[in-house]
Amino acid sequence: MAVAAKYGPWAVIAGASEGLGVSFAEQLAAAGINIILIARNAEKLDEVAGMLVDRFAVQVRKAVIDLTSDDMVERVAAASEDVDVGFLLYNAGAVSGPKLVIDQGRDEIMHTIRLNTIGQTMLAQHFGQKMVARGRGGIVLVGSGGAHAGCYQLAVYSAVKAYTMTFAEGLWAEMQPSGVDVAALMIGRTRTPALERSEYGQDSGVAAAEPDDIARFALANLENGPVLVPPELQAAFLAMRAMPRRQAVETMTRALAPQTSK
Ligand SMILES: NC(=O)c1ccc[n+]([C@@H]2O[C@H](COP(=O)([O-])OP(=O)(O)OC[C@H]3O[C@@H](n4cnc5c(N)ncnc54)[C@H](OP(=O)(O)O)[C@@H]3O)[C@@H](O)[C@H]2O)c1
């Protein structure tokens, strides 16, 4: 089935003001799908919306919403209640830098947990109900290679990204029989503006993928859920899953050491 027929006529991009969210928005708009852009930065959303309207013959809406706010689902629902949403990308979720749990503020920890677990669960439920009822759709939750083992100075982040993968697997089992594709997109280092602003953006010697390539890979493989791993990371993914846990933690910690030790 063509992308627009299966995942249109509207897509919601949660985390859409830059980076991977914009790459998905462009590729979905190029396929003729109308877009609802969600993020906190209104000016950046204006720019993205303007760019999409200039380049593609689609409708674009902006919703300035913090995905960790208590009334987030109600506000997203209000921004989308009169349109038929066939695709959800839950993209927002990065952390700004490595930190021991004992050095993190409670607000910082709660923000990471809310953004990556509660936010994506509640939006997947909200839009998933409608997609199952109409018998088609797609849900992509952005995870991280950091989920494959707990990691030094990234303990909360690696744990919430493991939630993303396990949640997507269960959701896939529930929804795939109804024609709704679900996938956790388990990416590695990716050249987004947020990465470049963060401590991880410093040159670590670890190559970064391009957001456009990741979005293209995900959209081409949406029917191959529940877990999508970019081809260049698949061998490492399988090796990590097969390791004894202690070895996996040590390997993950070593792999991220050039970034976490800065
Ligand atoms: N970049 C990497 O190397 C890398 C590696 C592995 C996994 N990932 C994952 O890939 C995803 C995208 O990462 P990223 O590097 O682009 O950084 P990000 O900080 O997750 O930003 C992505 C988008 O989410 C929005 N956003 C962030 N927090 C939000 C909130 N509370 N409410 C609403 N929107 C919010 C941002 O816009 P506003 O600031 O305007 O709200 C931005 O448009 C994340 O889930 C991250 O964990 C990234």
The ligand as a Gaussian input file, in Angstrom:
#p B3LYP/6-31G(d) Opt

LIG

0 1
 N       20.894000      12.558000      18.261000
 C       21.413000      11.394000      18.644000
 O       22.631000      11.141000      18.512000
 C       20.529000      10.329000      19.212000
 C       21.082000       9.053000      19.517000
 C       20.233000       8.069000      19.995000
 C       18.878000       8.336000      20.179000
 N       18.388000       9.588000      19.913000
 C       16.975000       9.851000      20.126000
 O       16.466000      10.518000      18.988000
 C       15.402000      11.404000      19.381000
 C       15.666000      12.801000      18.822000
 O       16.834000      13.296000      19.436000
 P       17.434000      14.740000      19.166000
 O       18.900000      14.606000      19.195000
 O       16.819000      15.365000      17.969000
 O       17.026000      15.604000      20.468000
 P       15.652000      15.961000      21.251000
 O       16.056000      16.832000      22.390000
 O       14.922000      14.734000      21.584000
 O       14.842000      16.894000      20.221000
 C       13.987000      16.410000      19.251000
 C       12.753000      17.281000      19.137000
 O       11.955000      17.097000      20.297000
 C       11.494000      18.351000      20.780000
 N       11.321000      18.229000      22.231000
 C       12.259000      17.936000      23.157000
 N       11.719000      17.943000      24.376000
 C       10.402000      18.243000      24.216000
 C        9.314000      18.420000      25.111000
 N        9.454000      18.306000      26.433000
 N        8.101000      18.722000      24.604000
 C        7.938000      18.888000      23.272000
 N        8.925000      18.720000      22.383000
 C       10.148000      18.413000      22.853000
 C       12.568000      19.332000      20.360000
 O       12.047000      20.643000      20.170000
 P       11.824000      21.770000      21.274000
 O       13.122000      21.911000      22.010000
 O       11.456000      22.957000      20.435000
 O       10.707000      21.336000      22.141000
 C       13.003000      18.773000      19.011000
 O       12.169000      19.266000      17.991000
 C       15.348000      11.341000      20.912000
 O       14.342000      10.440000      21.313000
 C       16.720000      10.804000      21.296000
 O       16.731000      10.135000      22.544000
 C       19.172000      10.583000      19.428000

